[in-house]
Each structure stands twice: as C-alpha cells, then as structure tokens.
Amino acid sequence: MKRYFNHELVDTAGAGLSIACAIHCLAMPILVAVLPLIGLGFLATERAELVIITGAIGLAIVSLAWGVRHHRRWRALLLLIVALAFIATARTAVEGAFEVIIYSIGGVLLASAHLMNRHLCKTCPACENDGRC
C-alpha cells in the first residue's frame, strides 16, 4: 500500500512553524522598525501573524488528530488544547509585553505537542507492526 501522508514530515513542519511563530512573537517588538528598511515590512503586519498562527494551528490539528486516531494516546492532543488556550488568551485578552510572552508560550507548547506526537507514533507498538505511522 502506497503512503500519501508522511506523518513525520507534517509533525516536523508543524513543530518548525510553531517555533517560527514563537520567534516571530518574541522578535517582533525589536524588529518592527528594522523590517521595513530591509524590505520585509510585511512580516510586521497583523496578516503575517494570522497566517503563521493559522498555519501552525491547522497543521497541529490535522497531525495530532491523525496521530491520536492511530496510536490512541491523548497526551499530545491535550497539550495542543493547552497551547490553543494560551494562543486564544494572547489574541483576545492580553496586550503589550504579556501578549508576546503568552503567544510565545503557546507557540512553544504547540511545537512540543508535535514533537510529543512524533515520539508517540515512533514508540507505538500498533503503528510499528502495521507501518501506519
């Protein structure tokens, strides 16, 4: 049976995008004046923030739901829920320096959920026997 879904690649991409989200949140207050000077002003916009967050969350939901379906362990999905709570709180209820900190924590938790899911898939006896992960 040919595999069309490379779960490890999706988790790696999702973890990378989540870390990029955290770095974007941490670096933006410092780089907001410099980015337009070097032609990267679009990275300092609200739209760029939404694209990064939406992409990271979308990859996480797809990948972790797929992982739980196969390895039947919920820890990574619970970590995703905590990460989403941090991101939602930063987006709706907090401003200023706390927003950056809470967004960054959410991004790191999102990356951690991907890495945990990858570990759960690699150590899953059922997935190992039939090659699902």
Backbone hydrogen bonds, N-H to C=O, Kabsch-Sander energy under -0.5 kcal/mol:
donor,donor_aa,acceptor,acceptor_aa,energy
4,Y,2,K,-0.5
6,N,4,Y,-0.6
7,H,5,F,-1.2
10,V,6,N,-2.0
11,D,7,H,-2.5
12,T,8,E,-2.4
13,A,9,L,-2.7
14,G,10,V,-2.8
15,A,11,D,-2.6
16,G,12,T,-2.5
17,L,13,A,-2.6
18,S,14,G,-2.2
19,I,15,A,-2.4
20,A,16,G,-2.5
21,C,17,L,-2.0
22,A,18,S,-2.1
23,I,19,I,-2.8
24,H,20,A,-2.7
25,C,21,C,-2.3
26,L,22,A,-2.2
27,A,23,I,-3.1
28,M,24,H,-1.9
30,I,27,A,-0.9
31,L,27,A,-2.6
32,V,28,M,-1.7
35,L,31,L,-2.7
37,L,34,V,-0.7
38,I,34,V,-1.1
38,I,35,L,-0.7
39,G,36,P,-1.0
40,L,35,L,-2.7
43,L,40,L,-1.8
44,A,41,G,-1.7
45,T,42,F,-1.2
49,E,45,T,-1.6
50,L,46,E,-2.4
51,V,47,R,-2.4
52,I,48,A,-2.4
53,I,49,E,-2.6
54,T,50,L,-2.9
55,G,51,V,-2.5
56,A,52,I,-2.5
57,I,53,I,-2.7
58,G,54,T,-2.8
59,L,55,G,-2.5
60,A,56,A,-2.0
61,I,57,I,-2.7
62,V,58,G,-2.2
63,S,59,L,-2.6
64,L,60,A,-2.8
65,A,61,I,-2.0
66,W,62,V,-2.1
67,G,63,S,-2.4
68,V,64,L,-2.7
69,R,65,A,-2.0
70,H,66,W,-1.4
71,H,67,G,-3.4
72,R,68,V,-1.7
78,L,74,W,-2.4
79,L,75,R,-2.1
80,L,76,A,-2.0
81,I,77,L,-2.0
82,V,78,L,-2.0
83,A,79,L,-2.5
84,L,80,L,-2.7
85,A,81,I,-1.9
86,F,82,V,-2.1
87,I,83,A,-2.5
88,A,84,L,-2.8
89,T,85,A,-2.3
90,A,86,F,-2.5
91,R,87,I,-2.3
92,T,88,A,-2.1
93,A,89,T,-2.7
94,V,89,T,-0.9
98,F,95,E,-0.7
100,V,96,G,-1.4
101,I,97,A,-2.1
102,I,98,F,-2.8
103,Y,99,E,-2.7
104,S,100,V,-2.3
105,I,101,I,-2.3
106,G,102,I,-2.3
107,G,103,Y,-2.5
108,V,104,S,-2.5
109,L,105,I,-2.5
110,L,106,G,-2.2
111,A,107,G,-2.3
112,S,108,V,-2.4
113,A,109,L,-2.2
114,H,110,L,-1.8
115,L,111,A,-2.4
116,M,112,S,-2.7
117,N,113,A,-2.5
118,R,114,H,-2.5
119,H,115,L,-2.2
120,L,116,M,-2.8
121,C,117,N,-2.3
122,K,118,R,-2.2
123,T,119,H,-1.9
124,C,121,C,-0.8
128,E,124,C,-2.4
129,N,125,P,-2.0
130,D,126,A,-1.6
131,G,127,C,-1.5
132,R,127,C,-0.8
